[in-house]
Amino acid sequence: MRFFAVLVLFLLSGALFALSVGDDLAVSVRQGELRSAPGFLSRIDARLTYGAAVTVLGVQGDWTRVRVESTGDEGWMHATAVLPPRELNLADADRRDSGASSDEIALAGRGFSEQVEREYEEQESLDFGPVDDMEGLLVPVSELSEFLGAIGAEIAPEAE
């Protein structure tokens, strides 16, 4: 259990690259959350799609204050939800939108193109239904907070 807890905390930890004010980034997750303050429990003001262009306004720990280029909205995103556009698999790194449908993005997340998935379906009769179901799962913030608190207690139990 300790290994799992450490792995989860590592995955939830800081950004994998340094961010600077003025950097141009793009949303690197299927749906990025623009929050009112730096924290997972902060109000979500907007949801941004994969490839949406943002500019760094500031950095606070693992949180990045950004301006959305298409709307001018400002808010906070976790550093793991953004990357430099050149690191995304966009046809054109300068595009402000990926131009991909949500189904195409889901396929890309699995590492498949539509053609590859069709070939698998024809040859292997694979069912991606369970993956699609998992992508639609939403965990309430209260449950996530409780889970993270339990992990913290497991890793660093209070001194007796």
N, C-alpha and C positions, 0 to 999 in steps of 0.2 A: 504494500500500500504506500509506503514511503516513496518508493521509486516513482509510482504514478503521480503522487502529489508533487514531487520535485519536478517531474516532466511537465505537468500542467503549469506550474509556476514559471518554469523556464519559457514555455511557449507564450505565456501571457506577459512576460517581462519585456523590457525596453526594445526600442527600435533596433533594427539590424544595420542601420547606416545613420550617419550624422545628418541632421537637418539644420538648415540655416534660413534666416529670414530672407524672403525673396525667391527661394527655390520654387520651381514649377514642378508640381507633382500630379499624379492621377490616382483616382480611387482604384485600389488593387483587389477589392473584394466585390462579391456579387452585389451587395447593397451596403454602402457605407453610411454610418449614422453621424450626422452633424449635430453636436450637442451644445447646450447653452453654457456649459462649464466643463473643465477637465475632470471627468469621472464617469464611470459606467452607470452611476445612478442619477446622473444629470438628465434634465429634460432633453428629449430628441426634438430638434427643431426642423430637421429635414432629413430625407433619405436620398443618398446620391448613388447613381448607378455606376457600374464598372466602367472605368475609363474617363469619368468626369474629371475635368481639369480644375485644380485648386492651386493656390499660391500660399506659401508659408508666411504667416504674419508673426508668429512667435512659437516658442517651444517651452513647455513646462513638464519636465520629467518625460514620461512616455506619451504625453499628449501634445498635439500640434494644433495651434490656432491657425485656421485657414480662411481664405476668401474663395468662394466658388466663382470661377470665371464666367460662367454662363448667366448667373443671376446676381452676383455681387453680395450674396448672403455670406455672413461670417459666423464662425463657430469653431468648436473643438472636435478633432477626430483623433482616435488612438493612432499612434505612429505605425502600428502594424496594418492599418487599413489604407495606407498610401505608399506609393513608390514613384521614382522618377519614370516618366512615360516610356523611356527607352527600355525599361525593364519589364514592361507589359507586352503581351503579344497582340499589339494593335497593328493593323496593316500600315498605319501611318502614325508615327510617334507624335506628330504635331496636331493630330485631330483632337477635337474637344469632346467627341463622343465615340465610342467604339464602333457604332453602327451595327453591332451584333444584336440579334434577338436574345431574349432571356433563355430560350432553348439552346441557342448556339453557345452562349456563355456557360450554361450548365454542361454541355458536351465538352467544352474546353476545360472546364474544371475537372472532368474525368480524364482528361488527356486524349480525348477522341475528337476527330473531325466528324461531321455528319456521315461522310463516306465510310470511315472506319467503323462507326457504330452500325451502319446499315450492313456492312460485311459481317460483323459479329452477329447481328441479329439473324442474318440469313444462314450462317454456318454453325453458330453455336446456340442459337435460340436463347440468348441471354435476356433476362428481364431486368431492366433498370428501374422498375417501379419502386422497389424499396429505397433506392438512392433518391429518387424524386420525392418520396414521402419524407425522408430524412431532411432534405433541403427545405421542406416546408415547415419543419418543427420550429417552434418558438418557445424559448424557456423564459418564464416570468423572471423579472429582475430580482424579485424577492427570493426565488429559489436559487438563482445564480449567486446572490450575495451570501445566502446560507451555506452553499457548497464551498465557496471560496473561504468563508470563515472557518469551516470544518477542516479544510486543507491546511490553513494557517495554524490551527490548533494541533493538527497532526505533526506538522513539521517542527513547530516550536512550542511544545507543551509548556504550560505555566509551571514555574518552579514551585515545588511543594514544600 
